[in-house]
Amino acid sequence: MRNRILAIAAIATAISTPIAAQAQSTVGVVRGGTVIVDDNEGIAVDQRPAFREYIVRERVPNYTIPDRVIVGGVLPETGVTYYDVPQTFGVTPYRYTVVNGQTVLVEPRSRRIVQVVE
């Protein structure tokens, strides 16, 4: 009987884990697969207004590309400058830039957009 209860508890945990993870993540579907970014890795929701103000204050140039700006999209190899995120907005392995009027966080090596800061 105890084994049956433990098995049920293990199954319930396994089923609920993806639901809990999904609630804390941003998911983008793009050609080549799904990109999942934990919201804790990007700019926190409560810091986004201050981050947008920082971008305006720094006069970060806007780059125009023909593609839509979406999570999982890859930016061009040349023609776009990426900037370090100030530590006041949290330590992050990503860089930021402004593309088509939208501030985005980008994984530096792949140039893949991991967050559109709204």
C-alpha angles and dihedrals in degrees: 000000000000091000090053092052091048091049092051091048091050092050092048090051092049092051096047097046096075090048092053092045092049091054090060099042142073113227124200125182116209139157107291099030148310123308118207119191122185109230088226090067097057133051108312117244093244092051098048097090091051090046091052089050089051091053091052092045092050091048093227108193120247116235120205122216129174094233128082116263105240137147106272095027117127121230123221119278093233136031098042125093119211124207134203116253109242113248090239087075094051133277109286134168089221133091127217137223139160116250125176089349094306127110111229138183112224134195099238100219099046097027087225116155109241100173137015103209107221 
